[in-house]
Amino acid sequence: MKKILLCLIALTMSAVIEAQTITNDKLDGLVSLGNGSWTKRAKEISENNPLNNGILRIVEIIPCEVEKEKAYERVRRWAVEEFGASAFSEEKEGFSFVGRLSNICHRSIGDNKYVFSIQPTLRFDFKDGKIRYIFTLRGYDVVKTTDDGGLIVMMGNIGVPTGGTSKKTQTWSIGDCAPYSDNSKHAKVASSKAYVYSIACWRLILNRVKEVIYEKTNEISDDW
């Protein structure tokens, strides 16, 4: 019995790992700078995505030829597999949840390295023939690592070099960052790159949902 349970657990874990389709490689494939820079590309994208009270909200209508009940079931199952989502806010026509996307990008500037993660609220509403997908982002979770090896701390008249690194966890509001703020206290290039990759996350989720609604994996047939 114990061996059977261990096998079932192993199979479940492997299924969940396999379902994690939002990867850095796929995000990189959706990001294109051309001959520009992170700040220029972020500015271009932001022109079509104005903030609403300091919040980024992107609404996309997805055509859907699947019955809305089946589409609902498939997208909800994908959300559980992809994000491990368990805390859903469910309403008559749809549901929403907060999904975490860790380490979507990083940027080193001088002695500082910034690693960005986001926790967008994802909402899906279902009607016959279409799905409304709403991506809402308030900011970034940032881990800032600083190389302190070059700092000199004075102890009396003697200068003592410090060693190692220091790490801080910060939250940057999207409205306080580039490309929406020109006078931000946050690193402009780093926040611009985080913005471009956040939009890539929105796009990758959109593309995945378009696939999911036509997948019939693990469904119980109505014909029995």
C-alpha positions in Angstrom: 0.0 0.0 0.0 2.8 2.4 0.9 4.6 1.7 -2.4 1.3 2.5 -4.3 0.9 5.7 -2.5 4.5 6.7 -3.2 4.0 6.0 -6.9 0.8 8.0 -7.0 2.6 11.0 -5.3 5.5 10.7 -7.7 3.2 10.7 -10.7 1.3 13.7 -9.4 4.4 15.7 -8.8 5.8 14.9 -12.3 2.4 15.9 -13.8 2.6 19.3 -12.0 6.2 19.9 -13.0 5.4 19.1 -16.6 2.5 21.5 -16.6 4.8 24.5 -15.7 4.8 25.9 -19.3 5.7 29.5 -18.4 9.5 29.3 -18.6 12.3 31.9 -19.0 13.1 30.4 -22.4 9.6 31.0 -23.6 9.6 34.5 -22.2 12.9 35.3 -23.9 11.3 34.1 -27.2 8.6 36.8 -26.8 11.0 39.7 -26.1 12.5 41.6 -28.9 14.5 44.8 -28.6 15.4 45.2 -32.2 18.0 48.0 -32.4 16.6 49.7 -29.3 17.2 49.6 -25.6 15.1 48.4 -22.6 14.0 51.9 -21.9 13.0 52.6 -25.5 11.1 49.3 -25.9 9.3 49.8 -22.6 8.2 53.3 -23.6 6.9 52.0 -26.9 4.8 49.3 -25.2 3.5 51.6 -22.5 1.9 53.9 -25.1 -0.8 51.3 -25.7 -1.1 50.4 -22.1 -1.9 53.4 -19.9 -2.2 53.0 -16.2 -5.5 53.3 -14.3 -5.0 54.7 -10.8 -1.4 53.5 -10.9 -2.4 49.9 -11.9 -1.7 48.2 -15.2 -4.8 46.4 -16.5 -4.9 44.7 -19.9 -8.2 43.3 -21.2 -8.2 40.7 -24.0 -11.2 39.1 -25.7 -10.5 35.5 -26.8 -12.7 34.0 -29.5 -13.8 30.5 -28.3 -15.7 27.8 -30.2 -15.9 25.5 -27.2 -19.0 25.5 -25.0 -18.5 27.9 -22.1 -18.8 25.3 -19.4 -16.0 23.2 -21.0 -13.9 26.2 -21.6 -14.4 27.2 -17.9 -13.4 23.7 -16.7 -10.3 23.6 -18.9 -8.9 27.0 -18.0 -9.6 26.4 -14.3 -7.8 23.1 -14.4 -4.9 24.7 -16.2 -4.7 27.4 -13.5 -4.4 24.8 -10.8 -1.7 22.9 -12.7 0.3 26.0 -13.9 0.2 28.1 -10.8 -0.8 25.7 -8.0 -3.8 28.0 -7.6 -6.2 27.1 -4.9 -7.6 30.4 -3.7 -10.1 31.2 -6.4 -12.6 34.0 -6.3 -15.5 32.5 -8.3 -18.5 34.2 -9.7 -21.3 33.1 -12.0 -19.5 33.8 -15.3 -15.9 33.3 -14.3 -13.1 33.3 -11.7 -10.0 35.1 -10.7 -6.8 34.3 -8.7 -3.4 35.7 -8.0 -0.6 33.9 -9.9 3.1 34.2 -9.1 5.7 34.3 -11.7 9.1 34.1 -10.1 12.4 35.4 -11.5 11.1 36.6 -14.8 14.2 38.6 -15.4 17.3 40.2 -13.8 19.5 43.1 -14.4 23.0 44.0 -13.0 24.0 47.6 -12.7 27.3 48.4 -11.1 27.5 46.5 -7.8 23.8 45.9 -7.7 21.8 43.0 -9.1 18.0 43.2 -9.4 15.9 40.0 -9.7 12.2 40.6 -10.5 9.1 38.5 -9.8 5.4 39.5 -10.3 2.1 38.5 -8.8 -0.6 39.5 -11.3 -4.3 39.0 -10.7 -5.7 36.9 -13.5 -9.4 37.0 -14.3 -11.3 34.9 -16.8 -15.0 35.5 -17.7 -16.8 33.1 -20.0 -19.7 33.6 -22.4 -20.8 31.6 -25.4 -18.3 32.3 -28.2 -15.7 34.2 -26.2 -13.6 34.5 -23.0 -12.5 37.8 -21.4 -9.0 37.6 -20.0 -8.0 40.4 -17.6 -4.3 40.8 -16.5 -3.8 43.2 -13.6 -0.4 44.2 -12.2 0.3 46.6 -9.4 4.1 46.2 -9.2 7.2 44.1 -8.9 8.7 42.0 -6.1 12.4 42.8 -6.3 15.4 41.1 -4.7 18.3 43.6 -4.7 21.8 42.1 -4.1 24.7 44.4 -3.5 28.3 43.5 -3.7 29.8 45.1 -0.6 33.4 43.8 -1.2 34.6 47.2 -2.3 33.3 49.2 0.6 35.6 50.7 3.3 34.3 51.1 6.8 36.3 53.4 9.1 37.1 52.0 12.6 38.8 54.8 14.3 41.7 55.9 12.0 41.8 52.5 10.3 39.9 51.6 7.1 38.6 48.1 7.1 37.3 46.6 3.8 33.9 44.8 4.1 33.2 41.5 2.5 30.4 39.5 1.0 27.0 40.7 -0.3 23.9 42.2 1.2 20.4 41.3 0.0 17.2 43.3 0.3 13.6 42.4 -0.7 11.6 45.4 -2.1 8.3 46.1 -3.7 8.2 48.6 -6.5 4.9 50.0 -7.6 4.6 50.0 -11.4 3.4 53.6 -11.4 6.6 54.7 -9.7 8.8 53.0 -12.2 9.9 53.5 -15.8 8.4 53.7 -18.3 5.5 55.5 -16.5 7.7 57.6 -14.2 10.6 59.7 -15.6 11.8 60.8 -12.2 11.7 57.4 -10.5 14.0 56.6 -7.5 14.1 53.0 -8.9 16.8 51.9 -11.5 15.4 53.0 -14.8 16.9 50.4 -17.1 16.1 47.6 -14.6 12.5 48.6 -14.2 12.1 49.0 -18.0 13.4 45.5 -18.5 11.0 44.2 -15.8 8.1 45.9 -17.6 8.9 44.4 -21.0 9.1 41.0 -19.4 5.8 41.5 -17.5 4.1 42.2 -20.9 5.7 39.0 -22.2 4.2 37.2 -19.3 0.8 38.6 -20.2 1.3 37.5 -23.8 2.5 34.0 -22.9 -0.5 33.4 -20.6 -2.8 34.6 -23.4 -1.2 32.2 -25.9 -1.4 29.3 -23.4 -5.0 29.8 -22.7 -5.8 29.9 -26.4 -4.3 26.4 -26.5 -5.9 25.1 -23.3 -9.5 25.7 -24.3 -9.1 23.2 -27.1 -7.3 20.5 -25.1 -9.3 17.5 -23.9 -6.6 15.9 -21.7 -7.9 13.9 -18.7 -11.5 14.8 -19.4 -14.4 12.4 -18.7 -16.4 11.9 -21.9 -20.0 12.8 -22.0 -20.6 9.7 -24.2 -20.6 6.7 -21.9 
